[in-house]
């Protein structure tokens, strides 16, 4: 296959994307006429054309005509116009997602024997060519670990009902590529799509209430049900296929290295709705889905495994296991299969019964149910061996092996649930408990040294601190109930159901020791009389602010120096998990400083832990937006210094990232395949002894740039007295809280302090108003502090961009942010600020910094325009902007009207609804909003 042919295929593929966008756009046009008449379609088209013309050439008279048209729309038409643009973006996003799947298929079809870059086969082939042995490869596979943790962070603006319609549209659009469709079938398909778009038009995009925590649990489990349960084992199967192909002399069974976890139902930081009972119900729902999925697979096997002993001879092992089941299991829920010549179906009948009994309390601690997933796997392995006994290997490989892998991955708990709570909650509970026991009058007032000494002594003391005869406050009682729930859950659902307890705003070693002491009170941590330590729950500090990142190595050293704590780490296989917050560090210090300080912390923590023979598992709290560390999954893995991977990686997957990556099987597979490839590649690099010469060469320079950037950022965000007013008045921050997209409040406390504002609404609001300020602000000043107009310094920056991968990644992320930002439209939002002095001063500072950052990046990269290095994304942003712009202008108008009403203590729910619709539309248009 020649390069010319591949280029031609790529061009044809892009033509198909344009075909799909045009096709869906035409259908939307028909729906607009059908629902609102030709007047609606004509207005939408007029606005679209004016917006495109303004983007091509900005003319003041054209701009006035555009704004006049928008400002004079009557409310009924305006409402429909907003929805038209918002739904258009939804359809474009569907077409682009489908196109990603099409591109992969086109590549595989046209490339022949060529291995796709970023694929699992690509990295295994590379290992083979580098003469990596089977033994070393096995060690690599046993050392890697990636856990993707879904969260309920409220950045997914669309309802589940809307996403379901999207899925149906996507499946139908994919059928357009089928060359065997007849003319009549294509017409029927078009009619079906027209019906779906009408359904989309007539379905409310907005939730009428905030989702409950259990609603969010159901939404999270949706992805396990729809894609992950099937796609995840397919990734393992592909890896084993490639290992068999390139390393055929060894029988491969890949260890469990890739899995999913969840925060939903366990993250109680600032969310009073997440109680211990909600956490228990969450785990019950997890198990319920796991059982249903296994029952589906067993019933599929039941239909397939019709082998008769009249023709084949099954294994004695299988017959023996059936006899044991007949002796111990009473069939209550599943009708008995009475054809004695079909032993597989008899065995599967009993397996179904034992799965059903998992939810039946009366069968607990009996052989009537599976006590562990391992017992379920053992039954499946008996079937597998028996099938191979009579040469039905293909059936075993195709049907049974995948189910065995699914049980290994999902157990009876489906996804490991992390529990998270703010450090101050533990301190408060500890203060009350210790006061009640007359140990110390006010624990919270002790110095850090005194706290550590006391907590260390109490951890080594086997006597309990909690008495059933003492009545504690509601908050302390709930704090303790969480640990009781975890203990009971590990017994009921398996130890793997909850293994990590995350501590938000961990600022000292005592924050970690408090959690360990509370865990000790319920038996999650205990020390036997002979000194042995048993620990099934690890306290995981979350370092979020710039100061916390600086203190992190010292905090962990203090903990590892305590024998009792080091023993607890030994009980967890000498592994310590540490979470790093990308969102709050960015909010605290700006994009450039946060990324640099995170990298420094990663390296310093790893070096310190090596002195204690502790392996670190870093949990990267990334969001979807650029201002929250968002980037493709494989890039986020490769962005880590290879030697810091240690005991594995955890990464949060949240908000709109979930639907964009995991709502369709093809995209989910490709994302996880690329992640697997990156993980193996990073592990390989970590095993190669090398020193990062470039990093050490430019470390002092990066530190200097970071410090200048930090000062510039904090001068505006923390030290300008008018900044908070500017932010609230020039963005839809107050209104975002009314969107009902999450159960959690937008603030940790009921206060207006900037420090108490969560990072998610901080980034979401700046994105809506087109500033994207958190993703780029102050980077230009940092770079300028070194450049200072000296050509020799610019040459050094260019050298860094060419040879220093971290710096290159930083510059390219800044490019993406600058390309998506639009200060012409941002100025419209700034005009809502009442105090002209504040408005002019701060907007001018933002504008100057944007220009400075743009100019310096173009000089460093040698490009003529931002994103010349990624023309596909550059073009995508260019094509999207004219459709996003009308929504932004309408949002400004609507916000001004709504706020004016509210100032006079009036309200207009219809006006608010229109504001929220523009928020939805802009989120769909810009994507990666949170």
C-alpha positions in Angstrom: 0.0 0.0 0.0 1.7 3.3 -1.1 1.7 6.5 0.8 -0.3 8.0 -2.1 -3.0 5.5 -1.6 -3.1 6.1 2.1 -3.4 9.8 1.5 -6.2 9.3 -0.9 -8.0 7.1 1.6 -7.6 9.7 4.2 -9.0 12.4 1.9 -11.9 10.1 1.1 -12.4 9.5 4.8 -12.6 13.2 5.5 -15.1 13.5 2.7 -17.3 11.0 4.5 -17.1 13.1 7.7 -18.3 16.1 5.7 -21.0 14.0 4.2 -22.3 12.9 7.6 -22.2 16.5 9.0 -24.0 17.8 5.9 -26.5 14.9 6.0 -27.3 15.5 9.7 -27.4 19.2 9.2 -30.0 18.8 6.4 -32.1 16.6 8.6 -31.9 19.2 11.4 -33.0 21.8 8.8 -36.1 19.7 8.0 -36.9 19.4 11.7 -36.6 23.2 12.1 -39.1 23.7 9.3 -41.4 21.0 10.6 -41.3 22.3 14.2 -41.0 26.1 13.6 -41.7 26.8 10.0 -39.5 28.4 7.3 -39.2 31.5 9.4 -37.1 29.7 12.0 -34.9 28.1 9.5 -34.3 31.4 7.7 -33.4 33.2 10.9 -31.0 30.4 11.9 -29.3 30.5 8.5 -29.1 34.3 8.5 -27.4 34.2 11.9 -25.0 31.5 10.8 -24.0 33.3 7.6 -23.4 36.6 9.5 -21.3 34.8 12.1 -19.2 33.1 9.4 -18.7 36.4 7.6 -17.6 38.1 10.8 -15.0 35.3 11.4 -13.7 35.7 7.9 -13.4 39.5 8.0 -14.4 41.6 11.0 -16.4 44.7 9.8 -17.9 47.0 12.4 -21.1 47.5 10.3 -21.5 43.7 9.9 -20.9 43.3 13.7 -23.7 45.8 14.5 -26.1 44.0 12.1 -25.3 40.7 13.7 -25.8 42.0 17.2 -29.0 43.8 16.2 -30.4 40.6 14.7 -29.7 38.7 17.9 -30.9 41.4 20.2 -34.3 41.9 18.4 -35.3 38.2 18.4 -38.6 37.7 20.2 -38.3 35.3 23.1 -40.1 32.4 21.4 -38.0 32.5 18.3 -34.8 33.1 20.4 -35.5 30.0 22.4 -35.7 27.9 19.3 -32.7 29.5 17.7 -30.6 28.6 20.8 -31.8 25.0 20.7 -31.1 24.8 16.9 -27.4 25.7 17.4 -27.1 23.5 20.5 -28.5 20.5 18.7 -26.4 21.1 15.7 -23.3 20.7 17.8 -24.6 17.5 19.3 -25.1 16.1 15.8 -21.6 17.3 14.7 -20.1 15.7 17.8 -21.8 12.4 16.9 -20.5 12.6 13.4 -16.9 13.2 14.6 -17.1 10.3 17.1 -18.3 8.0 14.4 -15.5 9.3 12.2 -12.9 8.3 14.7 -14.1 4.7 14.5 -14.3 4.9 10.7 -10.7 6.2 10.5 -9.4 3.2 12.6 -11.2 0.8 10.4 -10.0 2.5 7.2 -6.5 2.3 8.4 -6.7 -1.4 9.3 -8.3 -2.1 5.9 -5.9 -0.1 3.8 -2.6 -0.6 5.7 -2.4 -4.3 5.0 0.5 -5.7 7.1 1.4 -2.2 8.4 1.0 -1.9 12.2 -1.0 1.1 13.4 0.9 3.6 15.5 -0.2 3.7 19.1 -1.7 0.2 18.9 -0.9 -2.7 21.2 0.6 -4.6 18.3 2.9 -1.7 17.6 4.4 -1.7 21.0 4.8 -5.5 21.2 6.5 -5.5 17.8 8.8 -2.7 19.0 9.8 -4.8 22.0 10.5 -7.8 19.8 12.6 -5.7 17.5 14.6 -4.4 20.5 15.2 -8.0 21.4 13.3 -7.8 24.8 13.2 -11.4 26.1 10.0 -13.3 27.2 11.2 -13.1 30.8 11.8 -9.4 30.7 8.4 -8.8 28.9 6.7 -10.9 31.6 8.3 -8.7 34.2 7.1 -5.6 32.4 3.5 -7.0 32.3 3.6 -7.8 36.0 4.8 -4.4 36.9 2.3 -2.2 35.0 -1.0 -1.0 36.4 -3.5 1.5 35.3 -6.8 2.2 37.1 -9.2 4.6 35.6 -11.5 6.1 38.2 -14.9 7.5 37.1 -16.2 10.4 39.1 -19.5 12.3 39.3 -17.8 15.7 38.9 -20.5 17.9 37.4 -19.1 18.9 34.0 -21.4 16.6 31.8 -24.1 19.1 30.9 -26.3 16.6 29.0 -29.0 14.3 30.5 -28.8 10.6 30.2 -31.9 10.6 28.0 -30.1 12.9 25.5 -27.1 10.6 25.5 -29.3 7.6 24.8 -30.7 9.4 21.7 -27.2 10.2 20.6 -26.2 6.6 20.9 -29.1 5.6 18.6 -28.3 8.3 16.1 -24.6 7.3 16.1 -25.5 3.6 15.4 -27.8 4.7 12.5 -25.2 7.1 11.0 -22.7 4.3 11.0 -25.0 2.2 8.8 -24.6 4.9 6.0 -21.2 3.3 5.3 -22.8 0.0 4.4 -22.4 -0.4 0.6 -24.9 -3.2 0.4 -27.8 -1.0 1.5 -30.6 -0.8 -1.1 -32.1 2.5 -2.2 -35.2 1.6 -0.1 -33.1 0.7 2.9 -31.3 4.1 2.7 -34.6 5.9 2.6 -35.8 4.0 5.6 -32.6 4.8 7.4 -33.0 8.5 6.6 -36.6 8.4 7.9 -35.4 6.7 11.1 -32.8 9.4 11.6 -35.3 12.1 10.9 -37.5 10.5 13.6 -34.6 10.4 16.1 -33.7 14.1 15.5 -37.3 15.1 16.0 -37.2 13.1 19.2 -34.0 14.9 20.2 -35.7 18.3 19.4 -38.8 17.4 21.5 -36.8 16.0 24.5 -35.9 18.4 27.3 -32.1 19.0 27.5 -32.4 20.3 31.0 -32.9 18.3 34.2 -35.8 19.5 36.3 -33.9 18.7 39.5 -30.4 18.0 40.7 -29.5 14.3 40.3 -29.3 12.3 43.5 -26.1 10.5 44.4 -27.7 7.2 43.4 -28.8 8.8 40.1 -25.1 9.5 39.5 -24.2 5.9 40.5 -26.6 4.7 37.8 -25.1 7.0 35.3 -21.6 5.8 36.1 -22.7 2.1 35.9 -24.2 2.9 32.4 -20.7 2.8 30.9 -19.9 -0.5 32.5 -23.2 -1.9 31.2 -22.9 -0.5 27.7 -19.2 -0.7 26.8 -16.6 -1.4 29.5 -17.8 -4.9 30.5 -17.2 -6.1 27.0 -14.4 -3.7 25.7 -12.0 -4.2 28.6 -11.6 -8.0 28.1 -11.2 -7.3 24.4 -8.2 -5.2 25.1 -6.6 -8.0 27.1 -7.5 -10.5 24.3 -5.7 -8.3 21.7 -2.6 -8.0 24.0 -2.5 -11.8 24.3 -3.0 -12.3 20.6 0.0 -10.0 19.9 2.1 -11.8 22.5 1.3 -15.2 21.0 2.1 -13.8 17.5 5.5 -12.3 18.4 6.5 -14.5 21.3 5.0 -17.9 20.3 7.1 -20.1 22.5 5.4 -19.0 25.8 1.8 -19.5 26.9 0.5 -16.1 27.9 -2.1 -15.0 30.4 -1.8 -11.3 30.9 -2.0 -10.2 34.6 -4.8 -7.8 35.5 -3.1 -4.5 34.7 -6.0 -2.3 33.4 -9.2 -1.8 35.4 -11.8 0.8 36.3 -12.7 2.2 39.7 -15.2 4.8 40.9 -15.7 7.7 43.3 -19.4 7.9 42.8 -21.2 7.1 46.0 -17.9 7.3 48.0 -16.8 10.9 47.4 -18.2 12.7 50.4 -15.9 15.8 50.3 -18.2 18.7 50.5 -21.2 16.6 49.6 -23.5 15.9 52.6 -25.7 13.6 50.4 -23.0 10.9 50.4 -23.7 9.1 53.6 -22.5 5.7 54.8 -25.9 4.2 53.9 -25.6 5.7 50.3 -22.1 4.1 50.1 -23.6 0.7 51.1 -26.4 1.1 48.5 -23.8 2.0 45.9 -21.8 -1.2 46.5 -25.1 -3.2 46.4 -25.9 -1.6 43.0 -22.4 -2.4 41.8 -22.8 -6.1 42.7 -26.3 -6.1 41.2 -25.0 -5.1 37.8 -22.1 -7.6 38.0 -24.5 -10.4 38.8 -26.8 -9.4 35.9 -24.0 -9.3 33.4 -22.7 -12.7 34.5 -26.2 -14.1 34.3 -26.5 -12.8 30.8 -23.2 -14.5 29.8 -24.2 -17.8 31.5 -27.5 -17.8 29.6 -25.6 -17.2 26.4 -23.3 -20.2 27.3 -26.4 -22.2 28.0 -27.6 -21.6 24.5 -24.2 -22.4 23.0 -23.0 -25.4 25.1 -25.5 -28.0 23.8 -22.8 -30.7 23.7 -24.3 -34.2 24.3 -22.6 -37.1 26.0 -24.2 -39.2 23.2 -21.5 -37.8 21.0 -18.7 -36.4 23.2 -17.0 -37.5 26.4 -16.8 -34.7 28.9 -14.3 -34.6 31.7 -14.7 -36.5 35.0 -13.9 -33.3 36.7 -17.0 -31.6 35.2 -19.2 -34.6 36.2 -17.8 -34.5 39.7 -18.5 -30.8 40.1 -22.1 -31.4 39.0 -22.5 -34.1 41.6 -21.2 -31.8 44.3 -23.6 -29.0 43.2 -26.6 -31.5 43.3 -25.6 -32.4 46.8 -25.2 -28.8 48.1 -27.4 -26.5 46.0 -31.2 -26.3 46.1 -32.6 -24.9 43.0 -35.1 -22.2 44.0 -34.7 -19.5 41.4 -33.6 -21.3 38.3 -35.6 -24.2 36.8 -33.6 -27.4 36.6 -32.3 -28.6 33.2 -33.4 -32.2 33.0 -31.6 -33.4 29.9 -29.0 -35.6 31.6 -27.1 -36.0 28.3 -26.3 -32.2 28.2 -24.0 -31.9 31.3 -22.8 -28.3 30.5 -26.4 -27.0 30.7 -26.9 -28.9 34.0 -23.7 -27.3 35.4 -24.7 -23.8 34.2 -28.1 -24.2 35.8 -26.4 -24.6 39.2 -24.0 -21.7 38.5 -27.0 -19.5 37.8 -28.5 -20.5 41.1 -25.3 -19.7 43.0 -25.1 -16.3 41.3 -28.8 -15.6 42.2 -28.1 -16.5 45.8 -25.5 -13.8 46.2 -28.3 -11.3 47.0 -30.0 -13.8 49.4 -29.1 -13.3 53.0 -30.4 -16.8 54.0 -27.7 -18.4 51.8 -24.8 -16.5 53.4 -21.8 -18.7 54.5 -23.2 -21.7 52.7 -22.3 -23.6 49.6 -25.6 -22.4 48.1 -23.8 -19.3 46.8 -20.4 -18.3 45.5 -18.5 -16.9 48.4 -15.8 -15.4 46.3 -15.3 -14.6 42.6 -12.5 -17.1 42.7 -15.0 -19.9 43.2 -17.0 -18.7 40.2 -13.8 -18.6 38.1 -13.0 -22.2 39.2 -16.3 -23.4 37.9 -15.7 -21.7 34.6 -12.3 -23.2 34.4 -13.7 -26.7 34.9 -16.0 -26.1 31.9 -13.1 -24.7 29.9 -10.9 -27.7 30.6 -13.7 -30.1 29.8 -14.4 -28.4 26.4 -10.7 -28.8 25.5 -10.9 -32.4 26.7 -13.2 -33.2 23.7 -11.4 -30.8 21.3 -13.9 -27.9 21.5 -11.0 -25.5 22.0 -12.5 -22.8 19.7 -15.7 -22.7 21.8 -13.6 -22.4 25.0 -11.5 -19.6 23.5 -14.5 -17.7 22.1 -17.0 -18.1 24.8 -15.6 -19.2 28.1 -12.2 -17.4 28.2 -13.7 -14.0 27.9 -16.1 -14.6 30.8 -13.2 -15.8 33.0 -11.4 -12.5 32.2 -14.5 -10.5 33.0 -14.8 -12.2 36.4 -11.1 -11.5 37.0 -11.6 -7.8 36.1 -15.0 -7.1 37.7 -15.4 -9.6 40.5 -18.6 -9.3 42.4 -18.0 -5.6 43.1 -17.8 -4.4 39.4 -15.6 -1.4 40.3 -13.4 -0.6 43.3 -15.0 2.3 45.1 -12.7 5.0 46.6 -13.9 6.9 49.7 -12.9 10.5 50.0 -13.4 13.1 52.8 -11.9 16.5 53.7 -9.1 16.4 56.3 -10.9 18.8 58.6 -13.8 16.3 59.1 -11.3 13.8 60.6 -9.7 16.4 62.8 -13.1 17.4 64.1 -14.1 13.8 64.9 -10.8 13.1 66.5 -11.0 16.2 68.7 -14.4 15.0 70.0 -13.4 11.4 70.5 -10.2 12.3 72.4 -11.9 14.8 74.6 -14.6 12.3 75.5 -11.9 9.8 76.6 -10.1 12.5 78.6 -6.9 12.0 76.6 -6.6 15.6 75.4 -8.9 18.5 76.0 -8.6 20.1 72.5 -6.8 18.0 70.0 -7.2 20.5 67.2 -5.1 23.1 69.1 -2.1 20.8 69.4 1.0 21.5 67.4 1.8 19.2 64.5 4.6 17.5 66.4 2.3 16.9 69.4 -0.4 15.5 67.1 2.0 13.1 65.5 3.4 11.9 68.9 -0.1 11.3 70.3 -1.5 9.6 67.2 1.6 7.4 66.9 1.2 6.3 70.5 -2.5 5.5 70.1 -1.9 3.5 66.9 0.5 1.3 68.9 -2.0 1.0 71.7 -4.4 -2.0 71.2 -7.0 -0.4 73.5 -10.1 1.1 71.7 -10.9 4.8 71.8 -14.6 4.6 71.1 -17.2 3.5 73.6 -20.7 2.3 72.7 -21.9 4.1 75.8 -20.9 7.6 74.7 -23.1 9.6 72.4 -21.2 11.5 69.7 -22.3 14.4 67.6 -24.1 13.7 64.3 -21.0 14.6 62.2 -18.6 12.4 64.3 -21.2 9.5 64.3 -21.4 9.7 60.5 -17.6 9.9 60.2 -17.3 6.7 62.3 -20.1 5.0 60.4 -18.1 5.3 57.2 -15.4 3.1 58.6 -17.9 0.6 60.0 -19.5 0.5 56.5 -16.1 -0.1 54.8 -15.3 -2.9 57.3 -18.7 -4.6 56.7 -18.5 -4.0 52.9 -15.1 -5.8 52.7 -16.7 -8.8 54.4 -19.8 -8.7 52.2 -18.5 -7.7 48.8 -14.9 -8.7 49.0 -11.8 -6.8 50.2 -11.3 -5.2 46.8 -14.6 -3.3 46.9 -12.9 -0.5 48.9 -9.2 -0.3 49.5 -8.3 3.5 49.4 -9.5 6.3 51.7 -8.6 9.6 50.1 -7.9 12.7 52.2 -8.7 16.0 50.5 -6.5 19.0 51.5 -4.0 16.8 53.2 -1.5 19.4 54.6 0.3 17.4 57.3 1.3 13.9 58.4 -1.3 14.0 61.2 -4.1 14.2 58.5 -3.0 10.7 57.4 -2.5 9.3 60.8 -6.0 10.4 61.9 -7.5 8.2 59.2 -5.4 5.3 60.2 -6.4 5.7 63.8 -10.1 5.8 62.9 -9.6 2.7 60.7 -8.0 1.0 63.7 -11.2 1.5 65.8 -13.2 -0.8 63.5 -10.6 -3.4 62.6 -9.5 -2.2 59.2 -6.0 -1.7 60.8 -4.9 -3.7 63.7 -1.7 -4.9 65.4 -1.6 -8.4 67.0 0.0 -9.2 70.2 3.1 -10.5 68.4 3.5 -7.2 66.5 2.0 -8.4 63.1 0.1 -5.7 61.3 -3.1 -6.3 59.4 -4.3 -3.5 57.1 -7.0 -3.6 54.4 -7.5 0.1 53.9 -4.9 2.6 52.9 -5.0 6.3 53.8 -4.2 8.3 50.6 -3.2 11.9 51.0 -4.4 14.3 48.2 -1.9 17.1 47.7 -3.7 19.9 45.9 -2.2 23.4 46.4 1.2 24.6 45.3 2.3 24.8 49.0 1.0 21.2 49.6 3.0 20.0 46.7 6.1 21.6 48.2 5.4 20.0 51.5 4.5 16.5 50.2 7.9 14.8 50.3 8.5 15.9 53.9 5.1 14.8 55.0 5.5 11.3 53.5 9.0 11.1 55.0 7.6 11.8 58.4 5.1 9.0 58.0 7.6 6.5 56.6 9.8 7.2 59.6 7.1 5.9 62.0 7.5 2.1 62.3 3.8 1.6 62.9 2.9 3.4 59.6 5.7 1.8 57.7 4.3 -1.6 58.8 0.9 -0.6 57.6 2.5 0.1 54.2 4.2 -3.3 54.3 0.8 -4.9 54.8 -0.3 -3.3 51.5 2.6 -4.9 49.6 5.0 -2.1 50.3 2.9 0.2 48.2 1.7 3.8 49.1 -0.8 5.6 47.0 -0.6 9.4 46.7 -3.0 11.6 44.9 -2.0 14.8 43.1 -4.6 17.4 42.3 -4.3 19.0 38.9 -7.4 21.2 39.2 -6.7 22.9 42.5 -3.0 23.3 41.9 -3.9 25.0 38.6 -6.5 27.2 40.4 -3.9 28.0 43.0 -0.9 28.7 40.8 -1.9 28.8 37.1 -1.2 26.3 34.3 2.5 26.7 33.9 3.5 26.7 37.6 1.0 23.9 38.4 2.4 21.5 35.7 6.0 22.2 36.7 5.4 21.8 40.5 3.5 18.6 39.9 6.4 17.2 37.9 8.9 18.3 40.6 6.7 16.7 43.3 6.5 13.4 41.3 10.2 13.2 41.1 11.0 14.2 44.7 8.4 11.9 46.2 9.6 9.0 44.1 13.3 9.6 45.2 12.3 9.9 48.8 10.2 6.7 48.8 13.0 4.7 47.3 15.0 5.3 50.4 12.3 3.4 52.3 11.9 0.6 49.7 8.3 1.9 49.1 6.7 1.8 45.7 4.5 4.7 45.0 1.2 4.6 43.0 0.4 8.1 41.9 -3.3 9.0 41.5 -3.5 11.9 39.0 -6.7 13.9 39.5 -7.1 15.2 36.0 -10.3 16.8 34.6 -11.5 17.1 31.0 -10.6 20.7 30.5 -7.1 22.1 29.6 -7.3 24.1 32.9 -7.7 20.9 34.9 -4.9 18.8 33.3 -7.1 17.4 30.5 -5.5 15.6 27.6 -5.9 12.3 25.8 -5.4 9.3 28.0 -2.2 7.9 26.3 -0.6 11.4 26.4 -1.4 11.7 30.1 0.5 8.5 30.7 3.5 9.4 28.6 3.6 12.8 30.3 4.8 11.2 33.5 8.5 10.8 34.1 8.9 7.0 33.4 10.6 6.2 36.6 7.7 7.6 38.7 5.2 5.0 37.4 6.4 2.7 40.3 3.5 0.6 41.5 1.1 1.9 38.9 -1.0 4.9 37.8 -4.5 6.0 38.7 -6.3 8.7 36.7 -9.7 10.2 37.1 -12.2 10.0 34.2 -15.0 12.4 34.7 -17.8 14.5 33.3 -18.1 14.8 29.5 -14.9 12.8 29.2 -16.9 9.7 30.1 -19.4 10.1 27.3 -16.8 11.1 24.7 -14.5 8.2 25.5 -16.8 5.4 26.7 -20.3 5.8 25.2 -19.3 3.9 22.0 -17.5 0.6 22.0 -15.2 1.4 19.1 -13.9 4.7 20.7 -13.6 3.1 24.1 -11.5 0.3 22.7 -9.2 2.6 20.8 -8.7 4.8 23.9 -7.9 1.8 26.1 -5.7 0.3 23.4 -3.7 3.5 23.1 -3.5 3.7 26.9 -2.2 0.1 27.1 0.4 0.8 24.5 1.6 4.0 26.3 1.7 2.1 29.6 3.9 -0.7 28.2 6.1 1.9 26.5 6.5 3.9 29.6 7.4 0.8 31.7 10.0 -0.1 29.0 11.5 3.4 29.3 11.6 3.1 33.1 13.7 -0.1 32.8 16.3 1.5 30.6 18.9 3.2 32.8 19.2 6.8 31.7 19.3 10.2 33.1 17.2 13.0 31.7 20.0 15.3 30.7 17.6 17.9 29.3 15.6 18.1 32.5 18.7 18.6 34.7 20.1 21.0 32.1 17.0 23.3 32.2 15.7 22.7 35.7 16.8 26.0 37.1 15.5 27.9 34.1 12.1 26.1 34.4 12.0 27.0 38.1 12.7 30.6 37.3 10.0 30.8 34.6 7.6 29.1 37.0 8.2 31.6 39.8 7.6 34.6 37.5 4.4 33.0 36.1 3.2 32.2 39.7 3.7 35.8 40.8 1.9 37.2 37.7 -1.0 34.7 38.2 -1.4 35.3 42.0 -1.1 39.1 41.6 -4.3 39.0 39.6 -6.3 36.1 41.2 -5.4 36.6 44.9 -4.1 40.2 45.2 -6.3 42.2 42.9 -9.2 43.4 45.1 -11.6 43.6 42.2 -10.8 40.2 40.7 -13.5 38.1 42.4 -16.2 40.7 41.3 -14.8 40.6 37.8 -15.0 36.8 37.7 -18.5 36.5 39.0 -20.0 39.3 36.8 -18.2 38.5 33.6 -18.9 34.7 33.5 -22.1 32.7 34.1 -20.7 31.3 37.4 -23.8 31.9 39.4 -26.1 30.4 36.7 -23.9 27.3 36.2 -24.9 26.3 39.7 -28.6 26.2 38.5 -27.9 23.7 35.7 -28.7 20.6 37.9 -25.7 18.7 36.5 -24.4 17.3 39.8 -25.5 16.4 43.3 -22.5 18.2 44.9 -22.6 21.9 45.8 -20.2 24.1 43.8 -18.5 25.2 47.1 -17.0 23.2 49.9 -18.5 25.7 52.4 -21.3 28.2 52.2 -19.0 31.1 51.6 -17.9 33.5 48.9 -14.2 33.1 49.5 -12.2 32.2 46.4 -10.5 29.4 48.3 -13.8 27.7 48.9 -14.8 27.7 45.3 -14.3 24.3 43.6 -12.0 24.1 40.6 -14.7 22.6 38.4 -17.1 25.6 38.3 -14.0 27.9 38.2 -12.9 26.3 34.9 -16.4 25.7 33.5 -17.3 29.4 33.9 -14.2 30.7 32.2 -14.7 28.3 29.4 -18.3 29.4 28.9 -17.2 33.0 28.6 -14.5 32.1 26.1 -11.6 33.4 28.2 -10.2 29.9 29.1 -8.1 31.9 31.5 -7.0 29.0 33.8 -5.4 27.2 30.9 -3.0 29.9 29.8 -2.9 33.0 31.9 0.6 34.1 33.2 2.5 31.7 31.0 3.6 34.5 28.7 5.0 36.6 31.6 6.9 33.5 32.8 8.5 33.0 29.4 9.1 36.7 29.0 11.0 36.8 32.3 13.7 34.7 30.7 13.5 35.9 27.1 13.6 39.7 27.8 13.9 40.4 24.0 17.3 38.7 23.8 17.7 36.5 20.7 20.2 34.2 22.4 17.5 33.5 25.1 14.9 32.8 22.4 17.3 30.3 20.9 17.4 28.4 24.2 13.6 28.3 24.4 13.5 27.0 20.8 16.1 24.4 21.8 14.0 23.4 24.8 10.9 23.0 22.6 12.7 20.8 20.1 14.5 18.5 22.7 12.7 18.7 26.0 9.4 16.7 25.8 7.9 18.2 28.9 8.4 21.7 27.7 7.1 20.9 24.3 4.0 19.3 25.8 3.5 22.5 27.9 3.8 24.8 24.9 1.4 22.7 22.8 -1.2 22.6 25.6 -0.9 26.4 25.8 -1.4 26.6 22.0 -4.7 24.6 22.4 -5.9 26.9 25.1 -5.0 30.1 23.2 -6.7 28.7 20.0 -10.0 28.0 21.9 -9.9 31.4 23.7 -11.6 34.3 22.0 -11.1 37.7 23.7 -13.4 39.5 21.2 -16.3 37.6 22.6 -14.9 37.6 26.1 -15.1 41.4 26.0 -18.8 41.1 25.5 -19.0 39.2 28.8 -16.7 41.8 30.4 -19.2 44.5 29.5 -21.6 43.1 32.1 -19.2 44.3 34.8 -20.7 47.3 36.6 -17.5 48.9 37.8 -15.8 50.3 34.7 -12.5 50.8 36.5 -12.3 47.1 37.5 -13.5 46.0 34.1 -11.0 48.1 32.1 -8.0 47.3 34.3 -8.5 43.6 34.5 -9.6 43.0 30.9 -6.6 45.0 29.6 -4.3 42.9 31.8 -5.9 39.7 30.4 -5.7 41.0 26.8 -2.1 42.0 27.1 -1.1 38.6 28.6 -3.0 36.7 25.9 -1.1 38.7 23.2 2.2 38.3 24.9 1.7 34.5 25.3 0.6 34.1 21.7 3.6 36.1 20.4 6.2 34.2 22.4 4.7 30.8 21.5 4.8 31.6 17.8 8.5 32.7 18.1 9.4 29.5 20.1 7.6 27.2 17.7 8.5 29.1 14.5 4.8 28.9 13.4 2.9 31.6 11.6 -0.4 30.8 13.5 -1.3 29.1 16.7 -1.9 25.3 16.1 -0.2 25.2 12.8 1.4 22.1 14.2 -2.0 20.4 14.5 -3.9 21.5 11.4 -6.8 19.0 12.0 -7.6 20.6 15.4 -6.9 24.1 14.1 -9.5 23.5 11.3 -12.0 21.9 13.7 -11.9 25.0 16.0 -12.1 27.3 12.9 -15.2 25.5 11.7 -16.9 25.3 15.1 -16.4 29.0 16.1 -19.0 30.6 13.8 -21.6 28.2 15.3 -20.6 28.8 18.9 -20.4 32.6 18.6 -24.2 33.2 18.3 -24.8 31.2 21.4 -22.2 33.3 23.3 -23.7 36.6 22.2 -27.2 35.4 23.1 -25.9 34.2 26.5 -24.5 37.6 27.3 -27.8 39.3 26.4 -29.8 36.8 28.4 -27.5 37.0 31.5 -27.8 40.8 31.5 -31.6 40.6 31.3 -31.8 37.9 34.0 -29.5 39.6 36.4 -31.3 42.9 36.0 -34.5 41.2 37.0 -33.0 39.5 39.9 -31.5 42.7 41.3 -35.0 44.0 41.6 -36.0 40.8 43.4 -37.9 39.5 40.4 -37.3 36.3 38.4 -38.2 34.8 35.0 -37.9 31.0 34.8 -38.2 31.1 31.0 -35.3 33.5 30.8 -33.3 31.3 33.1 -34.1 28.3 31.0 -32.7 30.1 27.9 -29.5 30.9 29.8 -29.1 27.3 30.8 -29.8 26.2 27.2 -26.9 28.4 26.0 -24.6 26.9 28.6 -25.5 23.4 27.2 -24.9 24.6 23.7 -21.6 26.2 24.3 -20.4 23.1 26.3 -21.3 20.9 23.3 -19.6 23.3 20.9 -16.3 23.8 22.7 -16.2 20.3 24.3 -13.7 19.5 27.1 -15.5 22.1 29.3 -14.6 20.6 32.7 
